Amino acid sequence: MTVSPRQLTAAASRYSVKTTNSRAGRTDTSWQQEAWRFFKEVPEVRFAGTWVGNAMSGVTLYAGRRADDGTIERAPDNHPASEIVREIAGGPDGQSNLLGDFGPHLVVAGEGWIVVRPTADDTNAIDGYDWRVLSTREVKQQGGGKLTAEVDGEDIPIPPYDPNAEPDPMAPIAIRVWKPSPDRHIEADSPVRSSLVLLEELQLLNAAVAAIARSRITGRGVLLVPKGTRFPTSPGTAGDAEDDLLEVFLEVASTAIREPDSAAATVPIILEVPAEVISDIKWLSFESNFDELALKLRDEAIRRFANGLEVPAEILLGLSDANHWSAWAISAEAVRLGVEPRLAIVCHALTTQWLRPLLEDQAVEDPDEWLVWYDTSQLRVQANRAQTALEAFQAGLISAAAARRETGFDEADAPTADEATPNRNADQAPADDDEETPSNVTTLPVGETTSIPDTLPAAAVQPERVLAAVDGLIWAALQAAGERLRNKPACPRSERARAREIVPAELHTVFPVEPDMVDAWHLLDGAWARVPEIARRYGLNPDCLAGVLDDYARALIAARHPHTYEDTARVLRAPCIAEAA
């Protein structure tokens, strides 16, 4: 995984006297109280925080170190860094809860605390740690630099960390994790902070819409009747006495609210007025022009809030207008923009305040090289990835283990030596002799597969000049397809700067493309215009050559596999190509 500078915008500090004194009285945290209030009262805010939290909970943490090319290499399983990361929060389940709990904190307040308390056995020896994610409302700083954390209703004192003193192994640890504000690094920032005024407006509009709904329930207006028609009287009223108008209104309104399905909610109030005032029966409605305007203003406020969430607005507004491919692209962009940056913040805290100090205590060589990182592959699975994996396995592009992983199976499902039956083509060796071939893989019919054609008998060995010419055709086709791919939904705007640094002919290996989108996006249009010329020059069948090259290019794009010169000879094994040779 490549680490971009944007992802490393994070801050974390362990509670100490130094950090307390530097922060005391210098940060504005009043807005966080308002942000949490909106989280409780506005469903759109709760949805945004919960969505990010749910996505973060599906991520796997691992130990690694950054390579020279910027990618993160996994640490060996037996390395101390891997052992420490595996034990964070008690294991995978605890890590899922830890990351999931941080989602709302970083979306709403932009800040949270990790409180780690050692647990002891009967002999007072440490046998584990209790990990908690607490909000800014649960961790309070008192006079004299004292810090207390509210855990399960109990105030736990947090002693400040002093690197020059002998540490108390049973003392709890508090780590502040926050997204720094661009103008003041020590302050936290969040998308909700910039939307506080907008959310206040949204609450007012919600109240207005609720009032409009109640006004519709409390009555359908007033029916004006010329004098001479008796005004309705309540049961039990003596003689010709008429009801008081105010009492009528209150009775109708209270009945409609108490019983929304009663006649009082749909029938207007009848009022008798002098005949000279009106000549006919008239109905007065309580509706106003603001009724429809309030609904539009509320929708606009919700849309503006969605646009400021640092994730695609469609996540909050819904994906009803998106097809399966654009919905996947939107979700993938949401992971890149809304989930991974927040995961980097938490991983930075766990790296600097937990992993590296423990590695130093264990005298591990170069502890600063190791870090806690995340794997979001489970959040990026495409709908057709399983089918593509099967086709890529049949073409010899991936291993049996990779095919099992992408189709939802694990190594426990691998066939034994007695159960394994070869399903690849007889003339194709497995990628790894130590791996068994899945017994449930069936060969796709000719014409329905996008895998690389490799089932035809070998023709005469092609001369180097033919291989060079065909290799150039394939490379040019993939180069043109990559140039077009940069402006398609598969390559979001946020990634296009990175895409320009990738060779266009290999862009399909980074940004997945569904097979049916090759035609929809015209990626290979005009790619084989020079095939007839090349075919005539070397005495090849032009129609066969164009068809084989097109199948091959589509298979590469679907399998996310790069083209190599060595594959060119395999492509030219089709006998129809050499018929005229």
Summary of the structure (lengths in Angstrom):
residues: 581
radius of gyration: 34.0
end to end distance: 46.5
largest distance: 116.7
contacts: 1698
relative contact order: 0.09
helix: 47%
strand: 13%
